[in-house]
């Protein structure tokens, strides 16, 4: 249900190099004009979470969210940052973006 690529693990390792190692949460970010998307944060597991141990890191995600968007693949690209492949799909963006009125 969760795959984290080598490049994503390397970037997460770099982040924790001078910090205490904590669980990494995969969550739904509200998004605003860019629409909701998956994101990463540092957070402790909750009773409602699924926990995955991958390459020395603990990844947590809400079970309901995982059921709705899974399986999830987390990747990292230096040009565009963390990328998530999942079944998460939205109809279209906000009306202001669609009409060219963002920013």
N, CA, C and O of each residue as an XYZ file, in Angstrom:
412
protein
N       0.805     -1.208      0.000
C       0.000      0.000      0.000
C       0.847      1.271      0.000
O       0.361      2.329     -0.401
N       2.106      1.189      0.443
C       2.979      2.358      0.441
C       4.351      1.971     -0.088
O       4.968      1.013      0.377
N       4.811      2.733     -1.063
C       6.158      2.561     -1.604
C       6.864      3.907     -1.506
O       6.297      4.937     -1.871
N       8.094      3.901     -1.016
C       8.895      5.112     -0.929
C      10.180      4.837     -1.691
O      10.918      3.908     -1.361
N      10.449      5.654     -2.723
C      11.609      5.413     -3.576
C      12.912      5.742     -2.859
O      12.925      6.426     -1.835
N      13.999      5.241     -3.418
C      15.326      5.492     -2.865
C      15.629      6.982     -2.806
O      16.196      7.455     -1.822
N      15.261      7.733     -3.845
C      15.539      9.173     -3.857
C      14.740      9.897     -2.767
O      15.241     10.854     -2.176
N      13.508      9.457     -2.493
C      12.719     10.061     -1.420
C      13.331      9.738     -0.059
O      13.405     10.607      0.809
N      13.769      8.496      0.131
C      14.427      8.110      1.395
C      15.691      8.935      1.605
O      15.960      9.385      2.719
N      16.466      9.136      0.546
C      17.689      9.934      0.661
C      17.380     11.363      1.091
O      18.093     11.920      1.926
N      16.328     11.967      0.536
C      15.968     13.346      0.895
C      15.442     13.416      2.319
O      15.745     14.365      3.042
N      14.660     12.430      2.734
C      14.168     12.394      4.108
C      15.335     12.194      5.074
O      15.365     12.809      6.140
N      16.292     11.344      4.715
C      17.492     11.148      5.542
C      18.260     12.453      5.697
O      18.744     12.777      6.782
N      18.364     13.191      4.612
C      19.045     14.491      4.644
C      18.329     15.448      5.596
O      18.979     16.175      6.347
N      17.004     15.454      5.570
C      16.222     16.320      6.453
C      16.488     15.997      7.923
O      16.643     16.906      8.739
N      16.543     14.703      8.267
C      16.713     14.295      9.662
C      18.179     14.232     10.096
O      18.461     13.843     11.230
N      19.107     14.602      9.231
C      20.528     14.476      9.560
C      20.884     15.186     10.867
O      21.669     14.656     11.653
N      20.328     16.361     11.112
C      20.660     17.118     12.324
C      19.433     17.322     13.223
O      19.378     18.258     14.021
N      18.450     16.422     13.073
C      17.224     16.507     13.867
C      16.922     15.136     14.474
O      17.398     14.116     13.975
N      16.133     15.112     15.551
C      15.695     13.819     16.094
C      14.826     13.090     15.067
O      14.026     13.712     14.369
N      14.984     11.795     14.984
C      14.205     10.986     14.051
C      12.778     10.849     14.573
O      12.560     10.363     15.682
N      11.814     11.277     13.770
C      10.400     11.215     14.114
C       9.625     10.554     12.981
O      10.108     10.491     11.850
N       8.427     10.061     13.278
C       7.600      9.492     12.215
C       7.251     10.551     11.166
O       7.108     11.733     11.478
N       7.117     10.103      9.926
C       6.759     10.972      8.809
C       5.313     10.679      8.442
O       4.962      9.548      8.107
N       4.479     11.711      8.507
C       3.060     11.549      8.186
C       2.808     11.906      6.725
O       3.324     12.902      6.218
N       2.011     11.083      6.060
C       1.487     11.393      4.732
C       0.060     11.869      4.968
O      -0.751     11.162      5.566
N      -0.239     13.075      4.490
C      -1.530     13.678      4.784
C      -2.103     14.357      3.556
O      -1.414     14.553      2.555
N      -3.366     14.711      3.649
C      -4.029     15.448      2.583
C      -3.917     16.921      2.909
O      -4.461     17.382      3.912
N      -3.212     17.666      2.067
C      -3.014     19.099      2.228
C      -4.152     19.808      1.522
O      -4.457     19.486      0.373
N      -4.785     20.763      2.178
C      -5.974     21.421      1.634
C      -5.740     22.027      0.255
O      -6.588     21.871     -0.623
N      -4.637     22.701      0.036
C      -4.260     23.123     -1.296
C      -4.717     24.478     -1.775
O      -3.954     25.140     -2.478
N      -5.906     24.936     -1.445
C      -6.378     26.224     -1.940
C      -6.466     26.235     -3.449
O      -7.144     25.395     -4.041
N      -5.793     27.171     -4.071
C      -5.865     27.335     -5.525
C      -5.220     26.160     -6.265
O      -5.548     25.912     -7.425
N      -4.323     25.447     -5.623
C      -3.652     24.345     -6.306
C      -4.367     23.014     -6.093
O      -3.833     21.972     -6.474
N      -5.524     23.018     -5.515
C      -6.322     21.823     -5.224
C      -5.654     20.975     -4.142
O      -4.448     21.081     -3.922
N      -6.430     20.148     -3.479
C      -5.855     19.271     -2.456
C      -4.806     18.339     -3.050
O      -4.889     17.936     -4.210
N      -3.829     18.012     -2.232
C      -2.774     17.109     -2.674
C      -2.198     16.398     -1.449
O      -2.434     16.810     -0.313
N      -1.452     15.339     -1.689
C      -0.769     14.654     -0.605
C       0.488     15.424     -0.250
O       1.104     16.058     -1.106
N       0.865     15.363      1.020
C       2.040     16.075      1.515
C       2.671     15.260      2.645
O       2.093     14.283      3.120
N       3.860     15.677      3.063
C       4.575     15.046      4.178
C       4.673     16.020      5.335
O       4.755     17.233      5.139
N       4.664     15.477      6.547
C       4.850     16.267      7.750
C       5.474     15.342      8.796
O       5.547     14.130      8.591
N       5.911     15.895      9.884
C       6.452     15.114     10.996
C       5.368     15.077     12.066
O       4.894     16.119     12.517
N       4.975     13.857     12.473
C       3.854     13.728     13.399
C       3.867     12.338     14.032
O       4.330     11.372     13.426
N       3.367     12.253     15.225
C       3.286     10.970     15.929
C       2.088     10.158     15.431
O       1.070     10.731     15.043
N       2.205      8.832     15.442
C       1.085      7.977     15.034
C      -0.112      8.134     15.970
O       0.042      8.371     17.168
N      -1.294      7.997     15.401
C      -2.545      8.022     16.154
C      -3.185      6.636     16.067
O      -2.763      5.803     15.266
N      -4.191      6.396     16.882
C      -4.894      5.109     16.864
C      -5.573      4.840     15.522
O      -5.842      3.689     15.177
N      -5.848      5.901     14.772
C      -6.556      5.780     13.494
C      -5.612      5.632     12.308
O      -6.049      5.686     11.158
N      -4.315      5.445     12.577
C      -3.309      5.395     11.519
C      -2.859      3.985     11.180
O      -2.919      3.068     11.999
N      -2.409      3.849      9.948
C      -1.651      2.681      9.505
C      -0.190      3.106      9.585
O       0.145      4.228      9.204
N       0.678      2.235     10.069
C       2.093      2.561     10.248
C       2.926      1.628      9.370
O       2.717      0.415      9.358
N       3.875      2.217      8.634
C       4.768      1.451      7.760
C       6.209      1.737      8.168
O       6.582      2.898      8.331
N       7.018      0.704      8.335
C       8.448      0.846      8.604
C       9.180      0.575      7.297
O       9.169     -0.543      6.782
N       9.822      1.628      6.765
C      10.502      1.524      5.479
C      11.894      2.135      5.601
O      12.031      3.318      5.915
N      12.920      1.337      5.356
C      14.318      1.795      5.346
C      14.696      2.616      6.571
O      15.378      3.633      6.454
N      14.253      2.175      7.748
C      14.629      2.845      8.990
C      13.746      4.024      9.368
O      13.983      4.671     10.388
N      12.736      4.312      8.562
C      11.814      5.401      8.859
C      10.423      4.833      9.103
O      10.039      3.809      8.537
N       9.683      5.523      9.957
C       8.299      5.151     10.220
C       7.403      6.147      9.483
O       7.489      7.355      9.704
N       6.552      5.631      8.613
C       5.601      6.450      7.872
C       4.210      6.153      8.402
O       3.851      4.990      8.590
N       3.426      7.192      8.645
C       2.072      7.027      9.167
C       1.080      7.721      8.235
O       1.371      8.771      7.662
N      -0.086      7.115      8.098
C      -1.157      7.688      7.298
C      -2.483      7.236      7.880
O      -2.625      6.088      8.301
N      -3.432      8.122      7.903
C      -4.757      7.809      8.386
C      -5.336      6.656      7.563
O      -5.274      6.680      6.333
N      -5.897      5.655      8.232
C      -6.413      4.469      7.539
C      -7.501      4.798      6.514
O      -7.537      4.212      5.432
N      -8.374      5.722      6.852
C      -9.451      6.098      5.918
C      -8.867      6.759      4.680
O      -9.266      6.442      3.559
N      -7.921      7.680      4.874
C      -7.272      8.325      3.727
C      -6.554      7.295      2.875
O      -6.646      7.337      1.648
N      -5.841      6.373      3.502
C      -5.118      5.336      2.759
C      -6.087      4.491      1.934
O      -5.798      4.154      0.785
N      -7.218      4.154      2.511
C      -8.216      3.356      1.791
C      -8.744      4.123      0.579
O      -9.008      3.525     -0.464
N      -8.898      5.441      0.709
C      -9.439      6.262     -0.372
C      -8.434      6.540     -1.487
O      -8.824      6.631     -2.651
N      -7.152      6.676     -1.157
C      -6.171      7.097     -2.171
C      -5.114      6.048     -2.491
O      -4.346      6.221     -3.437
N      -5.061      4.962     -1.721
C      -4.006      3.972     -1.884
C      -4.124      3.183     -3.165
O      -5.185      3.187     -3.789
N      -3.084      2.517     -3.571
C      -1.729      2.567     -2.997
C      -1.041      3.901     -3.305
O      -1.422      4.620     -4.228
N      -0.028      4.202     -2.511
C       0.700      5.465     -2.633
C       2.162      5.184     -2.908
O       2.765      4.306     -2.290
N       2.730      5.938     -3.845
C       4.164      5.901     -4.114
C       4.710      7.302     -3.859
O       4.219      8.275     -4.431
N       5.725      7.405     -3.002
C       6.376      8.679     -2.705
C       7.719      8.690     -3.414
O       8.520      7.768     -3.259
N       7.961      9.736     -4.191
C       9.210      9.880     -4.935
C       9.749     11.279     -4.689
O       9.029     12.156     -4.211
N      11.021     11.483     -5.019
C      11.616     12.814     -4.900
C      12.400     13.121     -6.158
O      13.149     12.285     -6.664
N      12.215     14.330     -6.653
C      12.905     14.829     -7.831
C      13.435     16.207     -7.472
O      12.670     17.051     -7.005
N      14.726     16.458     -7.677
C      15.332     17.731     -7.283
C      14.649     18.929     -7.939
O      14.631     20.023     -7.374
N      14.102     18.727     -9.100
C      13.464     19.840     -9.818
C      12.080     20.181     -9.268
O      11.721     21.354     -9.168
N      11.303     19.153     -8.911
C       9.927     19.418     -8.483
C       9.616     18.983     -7.051
O       8.476     19.123     -6.607
N      10.593     18.464     -6.325
C      10.382     18.080     -4.934
C       9.715     16.719     -4.791
O       9.836     15.856     -5.660
N       9.010     16.547     -3.681
C       8.328     15.275     -3.436
C       7.128     15.153     -4.365
O       6.383     16.109     -4.581
N       6.963     13.956     -4.906
C       5.843     13.662     -5.787
C       5.132     12.425     -5.263
O       5.761     11.509     -4.732
N       3.820     12.411     -5.417
C       2.993     11.318     -4.914
C       2.168     10.747     -6.058
O       1.461     11.472     -6.757
N       2.270      9.443     -6.233
C       1.393      8.742     -7.163
C       0.368      8.000     -6.330
O       0.719      7.240     -5.428
N      -0.901      8.224     -6.635
C      -1.983      7.555     -5.917
C      -3.231      7.618     -6.781
O      -3.189      8.086     -7.919
N      -4.327      7.148     -6.239
C      -5.591      7.229     -6.968
C      -6.302      8.544     -6.707
O      -7.460      8.701     -7.094
N      -5.634      9.498     -6.058
C      -6.212     10.799     -5.740
C      -6.451     11.583     -7.026
O      -5.509     11.896     -7.753
N      -7.716     11.898     -7.304
C      -8.071     12.667     -8.494
C      -9.154     13.675     -8.142
O     -10.031     13.402     -7.323
N      -9.081     14.845     -8.772
C     -10.085     15.877     -8.574
C     -10.584     16.335     -9.923
O      -9.857     16.292    -10.916
N     -11.831     16.774     -9.955
C     -12.474     17.179    -11.207
C     -11.724     18.311    -11.897
O     -11.327     18.172    -13.054
N     -11.525     19.427    -11.207
C     -10.817     20.569    -11.773
C     -10.405     21.513    -10.662
O     -10.733     21.282     -9.498
N      -9.677     22.591    -11.011
C      -9.176     23.536    -10.030
C     -10.235     24.522     -9.603
O     -11.389     24.415    -10.016
N      -9.854     25.489     -8.773
C     -10.801     26.504     -8.326
C     -11.181     27.404     -9.500
O     -10.450     27.493    -10.486
N     -12.310     28.058     -9.388
C     -12.805     28.861    -10.509
C     -11.878     30.026    -10.827
O     -11.761     30.408    -11.992
N     -11.215     30.605     -9.824
C     -10.300     31.723    -10.082
C      -9.103     31.250    -10.911
O      -8.651     31.959    -11.811
N      -8.587     30.046    -10.607
C      -7.450     29.515    -11.377
C      -7.879     29.205    -12.809
O      -7.149     29.475    -13.764
N      -9.050     28.644    -12.938
C      -9.532     28.246    -14.263
C      -9.722     29.473    -15.149
O      -9.610     29.372    -16.370
N     -10.007     30.624    -14.558
C     -10.225     31.833    -15.346
C      -8.957     32.683    -15.442
O      -8.978     33.765    -16.029
N      -7.849     32.194    -14.864
C      -6.577     32.912    -14.947
C      -6.433     34.023    -13.935
O      -5.623     34.926    -14.141
N      -7.191     33.996    -12.844
C      -7.155     35.075    -11.863
C      -6.309     34.775    -10.641
O      -6.355     35.541     -9.679
N      -5.536     33.695    -10.634
C      -4.671     33.405     -9.483
C      -3.463     34.343     -9.486
O      -2.934     34.697    -10.540
N      -3.041     34.737     -8.283
C      -1.820     35.511     -8.115
C      -1.943     36.804     -8.712
O      -1.002     37.597     -8.666
